[in-house]
């Protein structure tokens, strides 16, 4: 009877552990603030709250739709962009890093640069409730990833630098129209 109950516990417990949400807060290297990250593997979504005093932002990584949404508090705007899933850390990588408090850095060349496009997003609802809620009450714009090695004629002061854990850096550059 003891063996049968332990098998039942194993059968029901192991799959539920694989689907557990991972969430954690931690200090980022070289920043003034913390980053809270929540991984929801069932929905394929990572939610990020970064309260760094120099570049506060909230974000959503929607792996099922390959969509990045970032609310930039310094610009009071939201930016949506397609995620290159071959470059972004996987949901498993992020969950494991949260579990281990890992701080493995990608080299600086792993950073991605996005340029904000002048067109505003008209209907946020089509990108799902998490994105709609994130971008509520601020204008939203599309951004396009720049190819590695492409020279950009841009004002470096127009860039918002974002850090995702210690995995990678993101630069969102360009003037936000109307601000």
C-alpha positions as CSV (number, residue, x, y, z in Angstrom):
1,X,0.0,0.0,0.0
2,X,2.9,2.4,0.8
3,X,4.4,1.7,-2.7
4,X,1.1,2.3,-4.4
5,X,0.6,5.7,-2.7
6,X,4.1,6.8,-3.5
7,X,3.6,5.9,-7.1
8,X,0.4,7.9,-7.2
9,X,2.1,10.9,-5.6
10,X,4.9,10.7,-8.2
11,X,2.5,10.4,-11.1
12,X,0.5,13.5,-10.0
13,X,3.3,15.5,-8.5
14,X,5.9,15.4,-11.3
15,X,3.7,16.7,-14.1
16,X,2.4,19.5,-11.9
17,X,6.0,20.6,-11.0
18,X,6.9,20.8,-14.6
19,X,4.1,23.3,-15.1
20,X,4.8,25.4,-12.1
21,X,5.2,29.2,-12.5
22,X,8.5,30.6,-11.6
23,X,8.8,34.0,-10.1
24,X,11.6,35.9,-8.4
25,X,13.0,39.3,-7.5
26,X,16.7,40.1,-7.6
27,X,19.2,42.9,-7.8
28,X,20.7,43.5,-11.3
29,X,24.4,44.0,-11.7
30,X,25.3,47.6,-11.8
31,X,21.8,49.0,-11.4
32,X,19.9,50.9,-8.8
33,X,16.8,48.7,-8.2
34,X,15.4,45.3,-8.7
35,X,13.8,43.2,-11.4
36,X,10.8,41.0,-10.7
37,X,10.2,38.3,-13.2
38,X,7.3,35.9,-13.5
39,X,7.3,32.9,-15.9
40,X,4.0,31.3,-16.9
41,X,4.9,28.3,-19.0
42,X,1.3,27.3,-19.7
43,X,0.6,30.7,-21.4
44,X,4.2,31.0,-22.7
45,X,4.6,34.4,-21.1
46,X,7.3,36.1,-19.1
47,X,6.3,39.3,-17.2
48,X,9.0,41.7,-16.1
49,X,8.9,44.6,-13.7
50,X,12.2,46.5,-13.5
51,X,12.3,49.4,-11.0
52,X,15.8,50.6,-11.9
53,X,15.9,54.3,-11.1
54,X,17.8,55.0,-14.3
55,X,15.6,53.0,-16.7
56,X,12.3,51.8,-15.2
57,X,10.3,49.6,-17.4
58,X,7.7,46.8,-17.4
59,X,7.6,44.1,-20.1
60,X,6.0,41.0,-21.5
61,X,7.7,38.3,-23.5
62,X,5.0,36.4,-25.3
63,X,6.7,33.3,-26.6
64,X,3.6,31.8,-28.3
65,X,3.2,34.9,-30.5
66,X,6.9,35.8,-30.6
67,X,6.0,39.3,-29.3
68,X,8.0,41.7,-27.0
69,X,6.1,44.5,-25.3
70,X,7.9,47.1,-23.2
71,X,6.4,50.0,-21.3
72,X,9.1,52.6,-21.0
73,X,8.3,54.9,-18.1
74,X,11.0,57.5,-19.1
75,X,9.2,58.0,-22.5
76,X,5.6,57.2,-21.2
77,X,5.1,54.9,-24.1
78,X,4.8,51.2,-25.0
79,X,6.8,49.6,-27.7
80,X,5.9,46.3,-29.5
81,X,8.3,44.2,-31.5
82,X,8.6,40.7,-32.9
83,X,11.0,38.6,-30.9
84,X,13.7,36.6,-32.7
85,X,13.3,33.4,-30.8
86,X,16.7,32.1,-31.9
87,X,18.3,34.9,-29.9
88,X,16.1,35.4,-26.9
89,X,16.6,33.0,-23.9
90,X,14.0,30.3,-23.8
91,X,11.3,30.0,-21.2
92,X,13.3,27.1,-19.7
93,X,16.5,29.2,-19.6
94,X,14.7,32.0,-17.7
95,X,13.0,29.6,-15.3
96,X,16.3,27.9,-14.6
97,X,18.1,31.2,-14.1
98,X,15.4,32.3,-11.6
99,X,15.8,29.0,-9.7
100,X,19.5,29.2,-9.5
101,X,19.9,32.9,-9.3
102,X,22.3,32.5,-12.2
103,X,24.2,35.4,-13.5
104,X,25.7,34.1,-16.7
105,X,26.2,37.1,-19.0
106,X,25.9,37.0,-22.7
107,X,28.7,39.0,-24.4
108,X,27.7,42.5,-25.4
109,X,27.2,41.4,-29.0
110,X,24.1,39.4,-27.8
111,X,22.3,42.7,-27.2
112,X,19.6,43.6,-29.6
113,X,18.7,47.0,-31.0
114,X,15.2,48.0,-32.0
115,X,14.2,51.2,-33.8
116,X,10.8,52.7,-33.0
117,X,8.6,53.3,-36.1
118,X,6.4,56.4,-36.3
119,X,3.1,54.5,-36.7
120,X,1.0,54.1,-33.6
121,X,-0.6,50.8,-32.7
122,X,-4.3,51.3,-33.1
123,X,-5.8,48.1,-31.6
124,X,-3.8,46.6,-28.6
125,X,-6.6,44.1,-27.9
126,X,-5.4,42.0,-30.9
127,X,-2.2,41.3,-29.1
128,X,-3.9,39.8,-26.0
129,X,-5.0,41.0,-22.5
130,X,-1.5,41.1,-21.0
131,X,-0.2,43.5,-23.7
132,X,-3.4,45.5,-23.6
133,X,-3.2,45.9,-19.8
134,X,0.6,46.7,-19.9
135,X,0.1,49.4,-22.5
136,X,-3.1,50.9,-21.0
137,X,-3.1,54.7,-20.8
138,X,0.1,55.3,-22.9
139,X,0.6,55.5,-26.7
140,X,2.0,52.3,-28.2
141,X,4.3,52.0,-31.2
142,X,5.9,49.3,-33.3
143,X,9.7,48.8,-33.3
144,X,11.8,46.9,-35.8
145,X,14.9,44.9,-34.8
146,X,18.1,46.1,-36.5
147,X,20.2,43.5,-38.1
148,X,23.5,42.9,-36.4
149,X,26.3,45.0,-37.8
150,X,23.9,47.5,-39.4
151,X,25.1,51.0,-38.8
152,X,22.4,53.3,-37.4
153,X,22.3,57.0,-37.7
154,X,20.7,57.7,-34.4
155,X,21.1,59.9,-31.3
156,X,22.4,57.7,-28.5
157,X,20.4,59.8,-26.1
158,X,17.2,58.6,-27.8
159,X,17.8,55.0,-26.7
160,X,16.3,53.2,-23.7
161,X,18.6,50.5,-22.4
162,X,16.8,47.5,-20.9
163,X,18.4,44.5,-19.3
164,X,16.7,41.1,-19.2
165,X,18.1,39.3,-16.1
166,X,21.8,39.0,-16.9
167,X,21.0,37.3,-20.1
168,X,20.9,40.1,-22.6
169,X,20.6,43.8,-23.1
170,X,18.0,45.5,-25.3
171,X,18.2,48.9,-26.8
172,X,15.0,50.6,-28.0
173,X,16.0,53.7,-30.0
174,X,14.3,56.5,-31.8
175,X,12.1,59.4,-31.1
176,X,8.6,58.7,-30.0
177,X,6.3,60.9,-32.2
178,X,4.2,63.4,-30.3
179,X,6.2,63.4,-27.1
